């Protein structure tokens, strides 16, 4: 409401949208083959591992593309803006201190995540929520509270480019890196987690990617487009709750 129109890097947004579509394809194809053909559990595990490996490789290639080979091409600020940002965001901590705090924060997040899971199990039993609703709706809000608050604060400062990157980047990290790593971790633990999602889960992810891709493809946004995103999220939330 504070800014009529906010602009961000349309090229970067387009690439992020393409990566989200790749993630949807990676979930859609195994599920379709699993439900339409006689694939054994062993073949499903092999397919899940192969797809997970390809997703991790795609994510690593994206990091190289965006941070090394095409870094200058994707920059969305002028030279004056760069100087202003460099002055405003001058490092206050040394590299070693920053790494130390990052490691400490990671350990603390691991403990908090464990407490969160335990609390949600109690909440699910007490109020009769389904695991699908808790995992797809409540955890999505609570688990990403830090990213949400950071994105909102940056958007309020008219730094919508960084806000969009935080919002979309968090989803891409989970879809292209975290989830595939969990599949490999489960394999080495002796019980491979497959990548076959249910129909309603794939539909929800596909719808979310479709609306996000549609809204970000022009490189600008406004309050009404934000309202559309929230509307879709509430529709999905109600649907998961009633399942």
N, C-alpha and C positions, 0 to 999 in steps of 0.2 A: 504493500500500500504506500510505502514511503517513496518508492521510485516507480515511475510509470512503466518504463521498459528497461530491462537490464540485459546487457549483451555479454556473450562469452565466445570462446574460440570454436567456430563452427566445424573446422577440420577435426579438432580433437574430439568434439562431441560426436561427429560422424564415425570416427574410429571406435570410440567407446560403444556406440550403438551397434556397430558391426560385431564387436567382441561379445556383446550381450546376446546377439542372435546366434553366434557360434555356440555359446553356452546352452541356449535353448535347443539347438540341433543336437548337441551332445547328449541331452537328456531325452529328446523326442525319439531319435533313431533307435537306441537300445530298447526303449519301452515298446515301440511298435514291433520290432523283431521278436521280442519276448512274448508279446501277446498274440501275434499272428503266425508264428512258426514254433515248431517244437525244438526249443533250445534247452539243453540240459543245464543243470545248475553249474556244472564245471565250465561249460561254454559261456554262461552268463558272467561268471567270475573273470574269465579270460577277457571277454569283451569289455568289462568294466575297467580292468587294469589297463588295457590298450587305450581306451578312451581317456582315462585319467592321465596317462602318460602324454597323450597328444595335447590335452588341455594345459598341462604344466608347461610343455614345450611352447605352446602358443603364448602363454603368459610371459614366459622368459623372453621370447622373441619380441613381445610387445614392450617390455621394459627396455630392451636394447634399442628398439625403434624409437621410442618416445624420449629416452634419456641420453642416447648416444648419436645414432645415425641421423635422426630427424629432429633433434632437440631444438635447433634454431628455427626450423620451419614451423614448428608447432607453437612457438612463443607468441603470446597474444598481447604484448605490451610494447609501447614505443620506447625509444632510448631514454626519453625523459622519465617515462614511467618506471623503467628499470632502475634508474638512479634513485628515484623516490622510494621504490620498494626496497632497494639495497640499504638505504639509510634507515627506513622504518623498521626493517627486519634484520638489522645488524645482529650477529650472534652475541648473546650474553653469556653463553657457556662455552667452554672448550669442547673439543671433539670427544676426548676421553670422558669428561664429566657427563656429556650428553649420552654417550653409550652406556655408562654406568646407570644413569637414571632410567634409561630405556629398558635395561635388563631388570632393574628393580620393579619397574611398572609392569613388565611382562609377568613376573612372578606373582605380583599382587593381583593382577587380572585373573591369573589361573586360580588363585584361592577364591576370589569373588565369584568366578564362574561356577566353581564347585558348590559354593553356598547357594547360588542362584538356582542351580538344578535341584538341589535338595528342597529348597523352598517351593519351587514350582510343582514338585511331586506332591507335596502336602496340599498345595492350593488346588491341584487337579482333583485329588481325592475328595477334598472338602466341598468344593463347589460343583463337582461333576463335569468339569471341562474335559473335552477330548484332548488326547495328546497332539492330534493334528492341529487343533485350534491354538493350543499353547505354543507349539513349535513354530507354526507358520505366522501367527499374529502377535502374541504377547512377547515371545522371545525376540522377535524382529524389532520390536519397539525398545524393550528393556536392554537387550544385548548391544544395541547400537546407539545407546543414549549419548555417549561421548561424541560420536560422529554427527549425530543430529544437532546437538547443541553447537558444535564448532561450525557446521554448515550454516546454521541460522545466524550466528553472530557475524560470520563473514558476509552473508547476504545482506544483513542490516547495515554493513559498512560499504555496500555496493561492490563487493568483491565476489560477484556471482560466479565467476569462472572457477575460483577456488572452491566455492560451495558446491557447484555441480560436480567437480572432480572428486570431492570427498564423498558425496552421495553415490555417484556411479562407481567410483573406484573401489569403495567398500564392497559393493555387490560383485564386482569383477574379481576381486581378491578371493572372495568366498567361492564363487562359481568356478574360477579357472585355476585356483591354487590350493586353497584350504581344503575343500571337499575332495579333490583328487589326491592330495597328500594323505587324507584320512583313509581313503581306499587302499593306498599302499601300506599304510600303518596297520590297518586291519588284516591285510594279507600276511604280513610278517608276524602278526599275533595269532595266526592260525584260523581266523574266521573272516573271510573276505566280505566286506560290505559292498553289495552291488550298486550299480548306478541306475537301476530300474526304478523310476518313480511312478506313482499312481497317476491315473488320468487327471484327477482334479488338481493334483500338484503341478503337473505339466501345464494344464490350462491356466492356472493362476500365474505361473512364471511367464508363460507366453504372453498373457494379457498385460502383465506388468512391463515386460520388455517392449511390447508394441506401443503402449501409451508413452513410455519414456522416450523411445526412439522418435515417435511422431512429434513430441513437444520440443525435443532438443535439436532437431535436424536443421532448424533455421538460424540457430546461434543467438536467439533472443528469447526472453520470457517476460511474463507479467503475472500479476496476482491471480488472474482468472485461470491461467494454465496450472498454477499451483493448486487451485481449488479442484480442477479436474483430476489431478493426480491423487489428491486426498479422497475424492469421491470414489475412484476406482479402488483405492486401498480399503475404504469402508465397505464397499460391495463385497470384496474378497473376504474381509473379516467376518461379515454377517454370514456369508456362505460357509466358511470354515466352522463357524460356531454352530450352525444348524446341521452340519454333517453328523 
